[in-house]
Amino acid sequence: MATKYGVNAKLYFDAAGVAHDSWTEVSKLLGNEVTWTLEKRKQELIPRNLRGWKATIAKLKVTSFEFKLPVDHADAAYLAFEQAHLNRSAIGIAIMDGDITVAANEGLKGDFKVFKFDRSEPVDGIQTVSISLKPCISDTNVAWYTVPA
């Protein structure tokens, strides 16, 4: 498998949720990166059979995404994230290492909520929003997804 470059990564949304499975690319991302946190919480143990050694086990998986968009009331992605935030509703998200229609590309899919929708209005630049997404309770679990062949 070839090295994957960030420039080829794609962020998709589906305002109807991940179960709807009708993806639209978020094409106006700003900045150099989408920050994607994917980690596990840990639990430390001191079992007697390890004879004084402390062990660590992986517990809950935690993920979040942060990115910036220009304020554009005609952009479907901007409007979908704005409405999800204002209405406290879930939005389907797929963050992929390439196009979601190309076999073997992979990423995370699930229903998320918008936890941050911070607007920046610099005098010498464009208005932007910083958006933060986290998984939410849904009928469809957040899961790793590989595009089938």
C-alpha positions as CSV (number, residue, x, y, z in Angstrom):
1,M,0.0,0.0,0.0
2,A,1.3,3.5,-0.9
3,T,1.8,6.3,1.6
4,K,-1.3,8.4,2.1
5,Y,-0.9,12.2,1.9
6,G,-3.1,14.6,3.9
7,V,-4.0,16.5,0.7
8,N,-5.9,13.5,-0.5
9,A,-7.9,13.0,2.8
10,K,-11.6,13.9,2.7
11,L,-14.2,14.9,5.1
12,Y,-17.8,14.1,4.3
13,F,-21.2,14.9,6.0
14,D,-24.7,13.6,5.7
15,A,-27.2,15.9,7.4
16,A,-29.7,12.9,7.7
17,G,-27.2,10.8,9.7
18,V,-24.8,8.0,8.9
19,A,-27.5,5.4,8.3
20,H,-28.7,7.5,5.3
21,D,-25.4,6.9,3.6
22,S,-25.5,9.8,1.1
23,W,-22.2,11.6,1.5
24,T,-21.3,15.2,0.5
25,E,-17.7,16.3,0.6
26,V,-16.8,19.3,2.8
27,S,-14.9,21.0,0.1
28,K,-14.1,24.4,1.6
29,L,-11.9,23.3,4.5
30,L,-9.5,26.1,5.6
31,G,-6.0,25.8,7.0
32,N,-3.4,23.1,6.7
33,E,-5.2,20.4,8.6
34,V,-8.2,18.7,10.1
35,T,-7.3,17.8,13.6
36,W,-8.4,14.3,14.3
37,T,-8.0,12.8,17.8
38,L,-8.3,9.1,18.1
39,E,-7.2,7.6,21.4
40,K,-8.0,5.2,24.2
41,R,-8.5,5.9,27.8
42,K,-6.3,3.8,30.1
43,Q,-6.8,2.0,33.4
44,E,-3.8,1.1,35.5
45,L,-3.8,-2.2,37.4
46,I,-1.4,-3.8,39.9
47,P,-2.2,-7.5,39.6
48,R,-0.5,-9.8,42.1
49,N,0.7,-12.2,39.4
50,L,2.9,-9.5,37.8
51,R,5.0,-9.5,41.0
52,G,5.2,-5.8,41.5
53,W,4.8,-4.5,38.0
54,K,2.0,-2.2,37.1
55,A,-0.1,-3.1,34.0
56,T,-2.1,-0.8,31.8
57,I,-5.2,-1.8,29.9
58,A,-7.0,0.1,27.2
59,K,-10.6,1.2,28.0
60,L,-12.9,3.6,26.2
61,K,-12.1,4.9,22.7
62,V,-12.3,8.7,22.4
63,T,-12.4,10.7,19.1
64,S,-13.1,14.2,18.0
65,F,-12.5,16.3,14.9
66,E,-11.7,20.0,14.6
67,F,-11.6,22.1,11.4
68,K,-12.3,25.5,10.0
69,L,-14.8,26.6,7.3
70,P,-15.4,30.1,5.8
71,V,-18.7,31.7,6.8
72,D,-20.7,31.1,3.6
73,H,-24.5,31.0,3.9
74,A,-24.7,29.4,0.4
75,D,-22.5,26.5,1.2
76,A,-24.3,23.2,2.0
77,A,-21.6,22.0,4.5
78,Y,-21.6,25.3,6.4
79,L,-25.4,25.3,6.7
80,A,-25.5,21.6,7.7
81,F,-23.0,22.2,10.6
82,E,-24.7,25.4,11.6
83,Q,-28.1,23.8,11.8
84,A,-26.7,20.7,13.6
85,H,-25.2,23.0,16.2
86,L,-28.3,25.3,16.6
87,N,-30.7,22.4,16.7
88,R,-28.5,20.1,18.9
89,S,-29.0,17.4,16.2
90,A,-26.7,14.7,15.0
91,I,-24.9,14.9,11.7
92,G,-23.4,11.9,9.8
93,I,-19.6,12.2,9.4
94,A,-17.1,10.2,7.5
95,I,-13.4,11.2,7.7
96,M,-11.5,9.2,5.1
97,D,-7.9,8.9,3.9
98,G,-9.2,9.4,0.3
99,D,-12.3,9.4,-1.8
100,I,-15.2,7.5,-0.1
101,T,-16.0,5.7,-3.4
102,V,-12.5,4.3,-4.0
103,A,-11.9,0.7,-2.8
104,A,-9.5,0.2,0.2
105,N,-9.7,3.8,1.4
106,E,-10.6,3.9,5.1
107,G,-11.6,6.1,7.9
108,L,-14.2,6.6,10.6
109,K,-17.9,6.9,10.1
110,G,-20.6,7.8,12.6
111,D,-23.1,10.2,13.9
112,F,-21.6,13.2,15.6
113,K,-22.7,16.4,17.4
114,V,-21.3,19.9,16.9
115,F,-19.8,20.9,20.3
116,K,-18.0,24.0,19.1
117,F,-19.1,26.5,16.4
118,D,-16.8,29.5,17.2
119,R,-16.9,32.4,14.8
120,S,-13.9,34.6,14.0
121,E,-14.4,38.0,12.4
122,P,-10.9,39.5,11.7
123,V,-10.8,43.0,10.3
124,D,-8.2,42.0,7.7
125,G,-9.5,38.6,6.6
126,I,-12.5,36.4,6.0
127,Q,-15.0,35.3,8.6
128,T,-14.5,31.7,9.7
129,V,-16.0,29.2,12.0
130,S,-14.0,26.7,14.0
131,I,-16.0,23.5,14.4
132,S,-15.5,20.6,16.8
133,L,-17.4,17.3,16.5
134,K,-17.7,14.4,18.9
135,P,-19.6,11.1,18.7
136,C,-23.2,11.0,20.0
137,I,-25.8,8.5,21.0
138,S,-27.3,7.0,17.8
139,D,-28.8,3.9,16.4
140,T,-25.6,3.6,14.3
141,N,-22.4,3.1,16.2
142,V,-19.2,5.0,15.3
143,A,-17.0,2.5,13.4
144,W,-13.9,2.1,11.3
145,Y,-14.9,1.8,7.7
146,T,-13.0,0.4,4.7
147,V,-14.4,1.0,1.2
148,P,-15.2,-2.4,-0.2
149,A,-13.7,-3.6,-3.5
